[in-house]
Amino acid sequence: MSSKGYKETEDVGGIFDSEALDDSTVVWINVPYCSSDGHMGNSDNSDLGFEFRGHEIVKAVLQTTKDRWGVGAGDVVVFGGASAGARGAMVHLDYVQNHFFNESEVLGVLDSPLWVDLDPPDWSGKEGLLKQTAAVYDVAGVGEYSGPDGVVTEDCSSAHKGEEYKCLFGEYRMPFVRPPHLLVSAEYDSFQLGQDGLSLPFDDKSNFYASLFGHKMHSVFGALAGSQALDATFYSQPCYNHAISMSSKYFQTMNSGGLTLDDAFKAFLSSPTGFTDLTSYCNEGFSACTAAEKTSLQYEVKS
């Protein structure tokens, strides 16, 4: 849990190379992950001997954008992340709008925060991401800093009274994210499936579970789309991958509509309000879907 190993400069790639934004007027800021708390904790955990300060790091970065670069009224603030960064951005997006840039247009780009509530298979021996989330909520001190000055919004905590940790979990938090956002996930999110005990090459029971997972991901996207009036763009690929926005796959991997994530990002920026559905799915199960894609850029399974 340290930033000592990071280089002073880094060529990030992916979305940072997108032509969707004019480099002559853009300030790009990349925040490496070193807090081990999904960028959301705020605790000196004496029992573990670690400090979890993800929330304070986010606040410091936001304040720096105002103090050093003068970001503020009239500017567009695109706040997002990939994987753990997307989860941190998901729980902070309303906070960013309300506490730092209430006179700016705040947009979210959330690449793979959408953890779904599906129990791991019995044979895996895994506890599942929802239980992990509950542990992080306590260990990293997230619950102590909920409310107006924290990352757990009042509307979400009220909806999950007694189970406020669910407000850190994609399926349950995304209905309460208000600023316009681009939500991204693969149908077969490789990180979640890995956390559920699956590893390539998949056997029959793993293929079966992965297919259930894909259907669950599809249904969660559908439920989010129908839950309220959204200012959101949804983008998915019928692929086995995770958090591609900072890699070459951002420009290369397409969904069934022939759209890359860069295409979705450009579409979102051009029309951030209202709801745009750019999702695509394969309903024939994991093995059939990936077998059909072996010769295309959509096929992401590497054995």
C-alpha positions in Angstrom: 0.0 0.0 0.0 2.5 2.6 -1.2 3.1 4.8 -4.3 6.9 4.4 -3.9 7.1 1.9 -6.9 5.4 4.3 -9.4 7.4 6.1 -12.0 7.4 9.9 -12.2 5.9 9.7 -15.7 4.0 7.0 -17.6 2.6 6.5 -21.0 -0.9 5.3 -20.1 -2.6 4.8 -23.5 -6.1 3.8 -24.2 -8.7 6.5 -23.5 -5.8 9.0 -22.9 -5.0 8.7 -26.6 -8.6 9.3 -27.7 -9.4 12.1 -30.1 -12.7 12.6 -28.4 -11.3 15.5 -26.4 -9.2 18.4 -27.7 -5.7 18.1 -26.2 -5.1 21.8 -26.5 -7.8 22.5 -23.9 -7.7 19.3 -21.8 -5.9 18.6 -18.5 -5.4 14.9 -18.3 -4.9 13.5 -14.7 -4.1 9.8 -14.0 -4.3 8.7 -10.4 -2.5 5.4 -9.8 -4.1 2.9 -7.3 -2.2 2.5 -4.1 -4.8 2.6 -1.3 -6.2 -1.0 -1.6 -9.7 0.2 -0.7 -11.3 0.9 -4.1 -10.4 4.6 -3.7 -13.1 4.9 -1.1 -11.7 4.2 2.4 -10.8 6.5 5.2 -9.4 4.6 8.2 -6.3 4.0 10.3 -6.8 0.3 10.9 -4.6 -0.4 13.8 -5.6 -4.1 13.8 -4.1 -4.6 10.4 -1.4 -2.0 10.6 -2.5 -0.2 7.5 -4.1 3.1 6.7 -6.9 3.2 4.0 -7.0 6.7 2.6 -8.6 6.3 -0.8 -11.3 8.9 -0.1 -8.7 11.5 1.1 -6.6 10.9 -2.0 -9.5 11.5 -4.3 -10.3 14.7 -2.4 -6.7 15.9 -2.7 -6.6 15.3 -6.4 -9.9 17.2 -6.9 -8.6 20.1 -4.9 -5.4 20.1 -6.9 -7.3 20.4 -10.2 -8.9 23.6 -8.8 -5.8 25.1 -7.2 -3.2 24.3 -9.9 -5.2 24.3 -13.1 -8.1 26.5 -12.2 -10.8 23.9 -13.1 -14.2 25.3 -12.1 -17.2 27.1 -13.3 -18.1 26.5 -17.0 -15.6 23.6 -17.4 -16.4 20.0 -18.2 -15.0 17.5 -15.7 -14.8 13.9 -16.9 -14.3 11.8 -13.8 -13.8 8.1 -14.1 -11.7 5.0 -13.8 -11.2 1.4 -14.7 -11.7 -1.6 -12.5 -11.1 -0.5 -8.9 -10.8 3.0 -10.2 -14.3 2.7 -11.7 -15.7 1.6 -8.4 -14.1 4.6 -6.7 -15.4 6.9 -9.4 -18.9 5.3 -9.1 -19.2 6.0 -5.4 -17.6 9.5 -5.7 -19.4 10.9 -8.8 -22.2 12.6 -6.9 -19.7 13.8 -4.3 -17.6 15.3 -7.1 -20.6 17.2 -8.5 -21.9 18.3 -5.1 -18.8 19.2 -3.2 -16.2 20.3 -5.8 -17.6 21.2 -9.2 -21.2 22.3 -8.6 -20.8 25.0 -11.3 -19.2 22.6 -13.8 -20.6 19.9 -16.0 -19.5 16.6 -14.4 -19.6 13.5 -16.5 -18.6 9.9 -15.4 -16.8 7.3 -17.3 -17.1 4.0 -15.4 -15.2 1.0 -16.9 -16.2 -2.2 -15.2 -17.6 -1.3 -11.8 -20.7 -3.3 -12.3 -20.2 -6.2 -9.9 -23.4 -8.3 -10.0 -24.9 -10.3 -7.1 -24.6 -13.9 -8.1 -23.3 -16.5 -5.6 -20.1 -18.2 -6.6 -20.5 -21.9 -7.6 -20.5 -24.3 -4.7 -17.5 -26.1 -6.0 -15.3 -22.9 -6.1 -14.9 -22.4 -2.3 -15.1 -18.7 -2.9 -17.1 -16.3 -0.7 -18.1 -13.8 -3.5 -17.6 -10.2 -4.1 -20.6 -9.0 -2.1 -19.1 -10.5 1.1 -15.8 -8.9 0.2 -17.5 -5.6 -0.2 -19.1 -5.9 3.3 -15.7 -6.5 4.8 -14.1 -3.5 3.0 -17.0 -1.3 4.2 -16.0 -2.1 7.8 -12.2 -2.6 7.6 -11.5 0.5 5.4 -13.8 2.8 7.4 -16.2 3.6 4.6 -19.3 3.5 6.9 -17.8 6.0 9.3 -17.6 8.6 6.5 -21.0 8.1 5.0 -23.6 10.9 4.6 -23.0 14.3 3.1 -19.2 14.2 3.4 -18.7 10.6 2.5 -19.2 8.1 -0.4 -22.4 6.5 0.8 -25.3 8.7 -0.3 -28.3 9.1 1.8 -30.7 7.8 -0.8 -28.7 4.6 -1.3 -28.2 4.1 2.5 -31.9 4.6 3.1 -32.7 2.0 0.4 -30.3 -0.5 2.0 -30.9 0.2 5.7 -28.8 -2.2 7.7 -26.9 -3.3 4.6 -25.3 0.0 3.7 -22.2 -1.8 2.3 -24.3 -2.6 -0.7 -23.9 1.1 -1.7 -20.3 0.2 -2.7 -21.4 -2.7 -4.9 -22.2 -1.9 -8.6 -25.6 -3.6 -9.0 -26.9 -1.8 -5.9 -25.1 1.5 -6.2 -25.6 2.4 -9.9 -29.3 3.2 -9.6 -28.3 6.1 -7.3 -25.6 7.6 -9.5 -27.1 10.9 -10.7 -24.6 12.8 -12.9 -24.5 11.7 -16.6 -22.3 8.7 -17.1 -20.9 6.1 -19.4 -21.2 2.6 -17.9 -19.1 -0.1 -19.4 -18.9 -3.9 -18.8 -18.1 -7.1 -20.6 -20.9 -9.6 -20.6 -18.4 -12.1 -19.2 -16.4 -9.9 -16.9 -13.1 -11.8 -16.4 -12.3 -10.2 -13.0 -15.6 -11.2 -11.5 -15.5 -14.7 -12.9 -12.0 -15.1 -11.6 -13.0 -14.0 -8.2 -15.8 -16.6 -8.4 -13.2 -19.3 -8.8 -13.1 -19.7 -12.6 -9.9 -19.9 -14.6 -9.2 -20.8 -18.2 -9.5 -23.1 -19.9 -13.1 -23.6 -18.7 -14.6 -27.1 -18.2 -18.3 -27.8 -18.6 -19.3 -26.7 -15.1 -17.3 -23.4 -15.5 -18.9 -22.8 -18.9 -22.3 -23.4 -17.3 -21.7 -20.9 -14.5 -20.2 -18.3 -16.9 -23.4 -18.6 -19.0 -25.5 -17.9 -15.9 -23.2 -14.9 -15.1 -23.7 -13.5 -18.6 -27.5 -13.7 -18.3 -27.2 -12.0 -14.9 -25.1 -9.2 -16.3 -27.6 -8.7 -19.1 -30.5 -8.6 -16.7 -28.8 -6.1 -14.4 -28.1 -3.7 -17.3 -31.8 -4.1 -18.2 -33.0 -3.4 -14.7 -30.8 -0.3 -14.5 -32.1 1.0 -17.8 -35.7 0.7 -16.5 -35.2 1.8 -13.0 -35.5 5.6 -13.5 -35.0 8.4 -15.9 -31.3 8.1 -16.7 -28.7 10.4 -18.1 -26.5 7.5 -19.2 -24.9 5.6 -22.0 -24.6 1.9 -21.5 -21.9 -0.1 -23.5 -21.2 -3.8 -23.3 -19.4 -6.4 -25.3 -20.2 -10.1 -25.5 -16.7 -10.9 -24.5 -14.5 -12.2 -21.7 -12.4 -9.2 -20.6 -12.2 -6.5 -18.0 -11.4 -2.8 -17.9 -10.1 -2.3 -21.4 -10.2 1.5 -21.4 -6.5 1.9 -20.7 -5.2 -0.6 -23.2 -5.1 -1.0 -27.0 -8.3 -3.0 -26.8 -10.1 0.4 -26.1 -9.6 1.1 -29.9 -9.7 -2.5 -31.2 -12.3 -4.6 -29.5 -15.8 -4.2 -30.8 -19.2 -5.2 -29.7 -21.8 -6.9 -31.9 -22.8 -3.5 -33.3 -19.3 -2.9 -34.5 -18.7 -0.2 -31.9 -15.4 0.1 -29.9 -15.3 1.6 -26.5 -13.8 4.8 -28.1 -16.9 5.0 -30.3 -19.1 4.8 -27.2 -17.0 7.4 -25.4 -17.4 9.8 -28.3 -21.1 9.1 -28.5 -21.5 9.8 -24.8 -19.6 13.1 -24.9 -21.6 14.3 -27.9 -24.9 13.6 -26.1 -24.4 13.0 -22.4 -28.0 13.6 -21.3 -30.9 11.1 -21.9 -30.4 7.4 -22.2 -28.4 5.7 -25.0 -28.2 1.9 -25.1 -25.0 0.6 -26.9 -25.0 -2.8 -25.2 -24.8 -6.1 -27.0 -25.0 -9.7 -25.7 -24.8 -13.3 -26.8 -27.6 -15.4 -25.5 -26.3 -18.8 -26.5 -24.0 -19.3 -23.5 -20.3 -18.7 -22.8 -18.8 -21.6 -24.8 -21.0 -21.1 -27.9 -20.5 -17.3 -27.9 -16.8 -17.3 -27.5 -16.4 -20.2 -30.0 -18.2 -18.1 -32.6 -15.8 -15.2 -32.0 -12.5 -16.9 -32.2 -11.6 -15.3 -35.5 -12.7 -11.8 -34.6 -11.3 -9.0 -32.4 -14.3 -9.6 -30.1 -12.8 -12.9 -29.0 -10.9 -12.1 -25.8 -10.4 -15.6 -24.3 -6.7 -16.4 -23.9 -6.0 -20.0 -22.7 
